Amino acid sequence: YLLAGVGKRKDAGAEAHRKAGAALVKAFKGRFESFWLAAGAQAAAAAEGVLLGSYSYNEYKKADSEPKLKAVRFLAGTAAEGKKLAAVLERAGVVCEAVNFTRDLVNRAPSDKSPEAVADVAKGLAGGDVKVEVIDRKQAEKMGMNLLVAVGRGATREPRMVHLTYSPKGAKKKVSLIGKGVVFDSGGLSLKPPASMETMKMDMAGAAMVLGMFKVLSRLKVKVEVHGYCALAYNLPGPDAVKPGDVIKSMNGKTVEILNTDAEGRLVLADALHWALAEKPSAMLDFATLTGAQLVALGSGYTAAMTNDKGLLARYMAAAKRQNENVWELPLPKEYEDMVKGKFGDLLNIGKVRGEAGTIVGGLFLKEFVGDVPWIHLDIAGPAWSDSGLAYSAPGGTGALVRSTLDWLGSL
């Protein structure tokens, strides 16, 4: 027998069991192909710990000869309990599949996940209640998605905009999920230092989240209509790359003065957010590894959230709390709005005062593109990636907020 402690009774909740499940699977790694587990009322959390903790990304590694874990069996006291437990475990497995799918996309090498390649992944999700539309560069130009096109101008592999639709029968609510999909961010002509580029394949974590969730919405029987948008582009220097000083007209008609080409995520998101308004959703959430300032302000353990609707954010944060994913609200002060007003265009893509309120400035910029629709901006720059790994996340992409967002969708 191997016993895993979960702390004092008052602290032995879902997160403790999640961590215990991950600890057990790591202890058994390379030694057993299966094991039995008794977790009682917290079986779902323990199963999540096992499934998330056993994840590793080995696409580019030579296969090893260690025994692979093939099964974890949970003990139930009676047949009735077993039937109930099976349903709980099935849901946990589907949720973890979405998280690990997200991780796979984030961890993939940047040359292997061009905008077209990620769009092809999205196409592979079509079927049943899910439809997928892919907009290429020429179509984007005709539609006025000039910010997306501008970001991708430095690369030979052109940008894409993806629109996914999940339409279950009887849906009475409609929400939109928008993901930043900069598949590699060099900073463009405002080039990053080499060390800062090492992890920039993760700059599409927001789009990866959206795709991960669309993979499982039908199986989770989510009852609301969900629209997903992935704004996909490389941000690279090149002969035709967008330049500091350029002024670009966005899809909603506002012009953006480019001061720093390394503030590109908000540009691709702006066109996606405006396009999402066409479906008239009751709520919009965007997910983006948007600012280094988020990591400075909150570290890797907290997502920064900004909103124009306190009630919507409260409900989302309740879901995040149930999943033990930390979300911290930052304000969008009216007195700061002038920080994104341009001299030669309507808006600036960075704040007027360098180094001040960087995460908030990103949120204020995006707020210009959401109209009156209830909206949350979630800056996951820190939580989306871990260099050293976490309790139930291997080094690399974490799949942050997938569980919380699926929980929130399930509560609507």
N, C-alpha and C positions, 0 to 999 in steps of 0.2 A: 504494500500500500504506500502511496505517496500522498501526504496531507499538505494542503496549501492554506495558510492562514489568511483570513480576510479582516483581521483586526477586531476591535471591540464590537459587541453586538450592535451598538448604536451607530457604528460606522460601516457596518457590513451590508451596504446597499449595492445597487447595480454596478457602480464603478469599481468597487472593491472586488466583486466577482468577475468583472471584465478583466481586470488586471491579473486576478488569480488564474483565470482560464489561459491567459497569454503566458503566464509564468510556467504553468504546467506543460503547455505544448512546447515551450522552449526547452524545458528540462527533458522532455521525451524525444526531442529532435535527433534524428539519426540513430535512434535506439529501438523504436517500436513502429509498427505499421498501424496499430490501433490501440486504443485504451478505453476504459470505462470511466464515467464521471458521474458523481452524485452532487447536484447543485441545488436541489429543492426549488424554492420559489424564484430563485434568481437564475434559473437555467438559461433563459434567453441571453442574459448578460454574459454568463460564463461561456456560452456558445459563441457569442460575438468575440469575446477575448481569444478563444481558440482559433476562430476563422481569421480574425484580423492579425493575431499574433503569429500565426503560422505563415503569413504571407512573406514571400521573397520574390524579387524580380530577377530572373535568371536568363532572360532572352538572349543576352550576349555572352553567357558563360558556358564553358564546357560542362556537359552533364557529369555529375558526380555519382558515386556508387553507393552513397549512404541510403539506408532504408527510408522510403518516403511515407509520411503519415497519410494513411488512406481513409481512416474512419475514427470517429470519436462517438462512443455510444453513451447515452444518458440513461440513468436508472430511474424508474418510476415505481411507486408502491403498488398501484393497482392498474387494471386494464383501462379504467376510465381516466385515471391520471395520465396514463401513457398516451391516450388519444389526445388529450388536451395538450400534453407536453409536445407531441409531434407537430401540432399546429403552430405552437410558439416557436419551436426550433426551425420550422420551415420558413417562417417570416424572418427570423434572425439570419438565416442563411441567405435569403434573397437580399436583405439590406446589406450584408457584408459583401455579397457579389457586386453590388453597385459601388461600394467603397473601393474594393480591390480592382475593379475595372477602371475606376478613376485613377488609382495609383499607377496602373499599367500605362495609361496614356501619358501621365505626367513624367514617368520614368523613361519613356522611350527616347532614343537619341534624336536630337533635333533634325538631323538630315533625313530621318525615317518618318517624320510626322509633318510633312509639308502641309500647307492649308488644304491642298487637294486630297492628300492622304487622310487627314482628319475628317474631311467632308465625306470621304468614302466610308470611314467608320460609322459616321452618322447614317449614311444610306443603308448600311447593314442592319440598322435598328428598325427600319421600316417594315410594316406588316401589322395586321390586326388593327388595333386602335391607333397605331402610330403612323403618321405620314411625314415625309421629309422632303424639303425643297432646298436646293443648293443654288446660290447666286454666284456667278463667276465675275471676274473683273469688269468685263464689258457690260454685263447687265447691271452691276453695281454703279458704274458710271452713268448709265442711262437713268437709273433710279435716284441719282443724286447722292450716293453714299461716298462723297468725295474724301471724307476723313479716313475711312477704311482704305480707300484706294491710295491715298497719300502715304499712309504708313507703309504699305507694301511696295512702294515704287522702287526702293533700293534693291529688291530681290528679283531674281529671274523667275522664281516660282511664285505665281500670283496669288493674291488674297481671295478668300471665299467668305460668303455669309451664309450660314445655315439656319433654316427655320424648321423646327420639329413641332408637330402637333399631336397631342394625345387627346382623343375625343371619346371618352367612355359614354355609353348610353345613359341618358337621364341626368347628365351633368348640368347643374344649375349655376355653378360658379366658374369663373375663368381667371387664371393667373398666368403670369409670364415670368420665366426664369432666363436671365441673360448672362452669358459667360464671356469674359475676356479670353481670347484665344491667340495671344502672341506666342507663336510656336517656338520662337527663339528671339531673345531681345539683346542685341548687341549695343543698344542705345542709338543706333543709326549714326548720323554724322556727329552727334553729341556722344561720342564713343565712350563706353564704360571702360574702366581699368580692367585688365585681363582677369584678375581674381574675382571681380564682380560678375563676370560672364559665366563662371564655372557652373553655376546652377540655373542659368537662365532658360534652360529647357522647361523649367517649371512655370514659366510665365503664361502658360495656357491652362493653368489649374482650374480657373473658373469655367472655361469651356468644357474641360474634362469632367467636371462635376455635373454639368448639365447633361452630358452624354451618359454618364454613369447612372443618373437618376432615370433618364428615359429608357434605359435598358430594362428597368424593373417596374415601372409605373403600372403596367397592365397586370403583372403577377401580384402586385400588392393591392390591386383593386382600388386604386385611388379614385375617388368619386368626382373630382373636379376636372374640368378641361384645362390642360396645361400646354402652354406654348413655350418652346425653348429656342433660344437664339445663341449662336456661336459666331463671334466675330474673329475670323482667322487670318493671320498675316505674320510674315517674318518682319522684324525691324532690323534692317541691315543697311550699312553704307553702300552706295553704288552711284554710278554716273547720273542717274535720274532721281536719287533719293531726295525726299523732302528736306528743306533747308531751314535753319533758323532765320526768321524774317519773312518766310512765306505766310501768306494769308489764304486760308482754305474755307470754302463755303460748305457748311454741313448740310445734311439731308433736311434739317428743319429750317434752313435758310440763314441761320446765324453764321457769321464768319468767325474763324478762329485764327489768331495770330500765333504762329509757332515760335516760341523762344528757345525751346529745348526739345530736340527730337527724341530724347529719352523719356519724355512724358507722353508716350504714345498710347498707352492702354486706355486712357480716358477718351482718346480720339476714336478708336474703333468701337468703344462702348457707346459713344454718343449717337452714332448712326444706328446702332442696334437698338438702343432705347427708343429712339424716335420711331423706327420701323415697328417696334412692338406696340406702340400706341394705336396702330391701325386696327388691332384686334379688340380694342376697348376692354382691356382686362380690369378686374376689380382690384388687382394688386400686382406690383412688379418688384422683383428682387434681382439685383445684379451681384455677381460674384467675381472678384478681381484681385489678383496679386498686384495692387495698384501702386502702392507707395512704400519706399524704404522707410519713410517716416512712421509708418504703422509699426514696424518692428522696433524702432527707437522708442516710441511712446508706450507700447504695450507688450513688447517681446513676442516670442513665438507661441505663447500659451493663450493668447486672447485675440479674437477677431474684433476689428473696429467696425461699428455699425453706425450709420447715419440715416436719418429718415425725415420724411415730411408728414408722417402719420404715427403718432406715439402709440396709438392703440394697436396698429399693425405690428410695430416693433415689439410691444409687450407680449403679444401672442407668439411671435417668433422666438423671443428670448425664453419664454416658458418652455417651448419645445427643445431649445438648446440646453436648458437646465436639466430637462428630463434625460437628455443624452450625455450630460456631463461635458458639453463643449462650451467653452467660455466665450461669451459675446459681451462687449463693453460699448455702451453708447457714447459717441462723441457728438457735440452740438454742431449745428449748421447756422451760426449766428448771422443775423441780417446785417450787422455792422461789419462783417467780414466779406460781404458779397462784392464789394469794390475791388477786392484782391484779385478777382479773375476778370475784371473789365479791361479790355484792350485799348491801346492807343491808336492802332491802325486797323483793328478789327473789333468785332463785338466782344470777343472773349480772348483771354490768354490761356495757353495750355499749361502754364505754371503760375504760381503766385507772384505778385509784384515784389514782395519782400522775400528774398531768398532765405530758405531755411526756417521759415516761420509757418507753423500750422499746416504742414505739407499734406497730411492726410485729410484734414478738413477742407483744404483748398480743392483737393481731388473730388470730394463729395459735393462741394458747391458748384464745381464745373458741371458735374453730371446732372445736378438738380435742374440745370437749364434745359434739359432735354426730356423731362418726364411729364411735363404739363401738370395737370391737377390729379393725376392718378396716384393713389397711395403707393409708396415706394420705399424700399430699403436698399441702401448701398452697403455691401459687406466686403471690407478690405481684408483679404486673407493672406497678405504678403508674408506674414510670419508663420501662421498655423499650417499653411499648405505644404510646407517642406520641413524636413528634419535632417540635418547632416549626420547626426549620431543615432537616430532612432528613438522611439518612445516606448512606453510600456507595452503597447500592442500595435506598434507601427515600426516597420523596418526603416533603415536610412533611406531617404528619398521622399517621394510624394506620400502624403498622409491620407488624402481623401477627406480632409477637414470639411465639416458642415454637411456632408452628404446625409449622415444619419439624422441630424437635426432638421434638415429641410424635408426629408421624407416623413419625419414625425409631424412636422407642421402641415404638410400636405394632407396627411392622414387625418388631421384634426379638423379640416375644413368641411 
